[in-house]
């Protein structure tokens, strides 16, 4: 028997420590469960390393002090503190032993010679904080904690370890420990090793996978030698050279978010490095949505740091792609110059700076483009080859491109003419290297030409690989024939009945009103009206589109058709929630001769509709506004109508549905459908493609072959797994989701409300003073349950109206609906019992409307009333009214009401404590006292409820009783409570903060000078307190909005 099966995590932990010691030769620091003062900077170990590196004692003292100060600066927020620490780790600490001496850089890690560093591993590292925590394994380099690993037994999901890592970073736990940590890991024997960085949401954690894509250099830790995936991944990931390389070259702080490279990005850059050194052209083909822009950033940074006089020029052929690339590099902290003209490009290439340039191919052409081919006022579009050839012929005398230049060609499948490389050599020199990037497979006819132009593939990562690795989402395809129910009343009724088969009577009556408005559209003979009606019906029934988290794009055949679509949508509920984004420029001079007296021409119609749509904005302003609304506010901008624009280079994670009413094929179709494959929140499971043009031909006998029709010019292997049947996959997903909930709940005994509460929250026999501890210990189980039930609900809602079409019998459909109801109710009860539902908007926003209206037919009206009532809003009601607003299964007995209020009060105390620790510590003691009195029979449940509501109102109130009149703000009162209720001292600290706090003082980038000024002022007032107390007061100050 395999001893690993079902083994407890301690067994797994000991096995991994053995690998760290025996295979990787890390130093084992020991079990630090009971060791005091464990830290993310073990000063003794760090000093020992620096001493060995021959730094002077004074240099070591100053470097260690400066580094520890940065690592302790949690008041600036974890992201800012971690970024400052990363900078010191990567580039060293500048110190000056004496005023007269030059500054010297003390390097805390030797990045060039990894084996010169000390690699260490410790287990059960108890870290003190507001709530103590104990990571399973901590990896140190020279005494600096750089990685944390949480392990789970093989029968427990690795996601519990991920959530444990995320929870430990929160303010109420041990965020200070994570200021030096560069990599967070979670693993078990069945799901391998997952990794992220600080603040990475669970959805975006990555599974280490080696090999990944092609080619991939073989690892010495092979499946033959190490068949256990977790063991193998630990050895691959934490091998000394790999670990330091990954931290140094594959981590980025990107526009306020720290990110680590995905495996496909890492191995693409590793494959590119030898090609860069030898200047051998090539193509990186990574499927749409797999992080091409960041791959460019990391590769450009590596080139700059490893190639003498390196310069990078990024070329694309569309303005939106050019802007996207510029934005991506800037967010990553790189200064990139965006070229505005051909002359400016030549001028920049003729100088040594800047090192990083992005440009459109059009900037290579002459300004006036005189002599170009023109017919009837329309000019022929020049290819990239012709533009480059033209600029090469017109270079100024004495021109010589400076530096060692590498050219990145974005979307290179559109730029594959044979003259490209020769023209680039004439402009930049013989040693120029071209690297093509594409997210689209190459056509049969283009492959040979592309290899001739760019060279062979540097690295490829195909669509089905990216879906399997959860880098992008799977796409569900549906072909719709809008003709099938037209003109016949019985067909329309049949269609409506099938669409609403899974809904309650209440829900059907609600939709009848919508149907009455839409019915006249179906009676129209114009095809455009029928598709509008179909899309509007989806907007009212599809979970992603009704829940507010997802939106849609409609691809029209022409700008005129796009405008007509918009006009028809103005008579529907999408009025004010849709927009057209095309290349059309609504210039009145271009249509002054278009009105012929008998009706508007197409051009005049486009102009008139555009004018109504954009109002007083310019076309550029309107486009920027519409795109921003679509990305940032999907509930408001529910539909974008496009023709060609935005079908490439436009990332909108909320985009979930793509409706296609345009003949498309090959690259254009591939890129278009990938607009909806981006990973978003937990609610988004798939991207959906609705095809009104029958792009793949009739699909018969349930055999889907998407290599025919619109994709018949691709190799089948290149588009494997791109599209799947929506209903077939929907049924599979629902069955799997239901089974996952059953499996988790098998351990509950008895399977009653009390049994579930005992398993997921705490047992009724648990003493009051330890109930909260037991509740916290069960948090991971609850989070798993919540996630599985939410997934179950989403899977059910996706096909609830089409259960017969998905292959379910009537009895099966009814049973599944009952089970979904049951587990969703149970989830709500557990959330309320545990205090996890601080806000009683306890349905996920994305599904609340559908759950309330469609799934819960018996009490949908009541729940609709409650949907916008938060827990804190209940406190404004009188006692009886507040209790009545609670869910029926809770309000039926006083004990449940009291437990819900107590749990929410405890949750509020934990949440609010950083603002005023002393006050909320007293509130916590009072809560325990009230619960104990009730337990001892001194209080009835009704009295307990009244007292809890009274205290909750007091905790919420902006003007609490028993404070001196001068303490008229929350900040003053918080200082008063935490300075031994010394009114004068609190006011002096308040005044000192007000006098010294400048805008943005919480931001510690650039040395945190503003924060230091505030701390110095506070220390001047509190001259006789410890630094620990200063830290506490500073945290209170940072937490108060008034400062």
Secondary structure, DSSP 8 states (H G I E B T S, - for coil): --TTTT--HHHHHHHHHHHHHHTS--EEEEE-SS-SS--SB-HHHHHHHHHHTT--HHHHHHHHHHHHHHHT-GGG-HHHHHHHHHHHHHH-EEE-SSTTS--EEE-SS-SSSGGGS-EEEEEEEEE-SSS-EEEEEEEEETTEEEEEEEE--TTS-HHHHHHHHHHHTSTTTTGGGGGS--EEEEEETTTEEEEE-TT--GGG-EE--SS-SBS----SS-TTT--SHHHHHHHHHHSHHHHHHHHHHSEEEETTEEEE--HHHHHHHHHHHHHHHHT--EEEEE-TTS-HHHHHHHHHHHHHHHSTTEEEEEEESSHHHHHHHHHHHHHTT---EE--SHHHHHHHHTSS--SEEEEEGGGGS-SS-TT--EETTEE----HHHHHHHHHHT--TT----SEEEEEEETGGG---TTHHHHHHHHH-TT-EEEEEESS---HHHHHHHHHHH-SEEEEE-HHHHHHTTSS--EEEEE--TTTTTT-HHHHHHHHHHHTTTS-HHHHHHHHHHHHHHHHHHT-S-HHHHHHHHHHHHHHH-HHHHSSS-EEEEE-SSHHHHHHHHHHHTTSTTTTSEEEE-S----GGGTTT---SSS--HHHHHHHHHHHHHTTS-HHHHHHHHHHHHHH-TTT--EEEESSTTSSS---TTEEEEEE-S---HHHHHHHHGGG----STT---EEEEESS-TT----TT---TTSGGGTTS-GGGGTTS-EEHHHHHHHHHHHHHHHHHHHHTT-SS-SHHHHHHHHT--TTS-HHHHHHHHHHTHHHHHHHHHHHHHHHHHHHHHGGGTTTTT--HHHHHHHHHHHHHHHHHHHHHHHHHT--SSS--S-TTTHHHIIIII--TTHHHHHHHTT--HHHHTTS-HHHHHHHS-HHHHTSHHHHHHHHHHHHHHHHHHHGGG-HHHHHHHHHHHHHHHHHHHTTSS-HHHHHHHHHHHHHHHH-SS-TT--TT--SHHHHHHHHHTTT-HHHHHHHHHHHHHH--TTTT--GGG-HHHHHHHHHHHHHSTTS-HHHHHHHHHHHHH-TT-
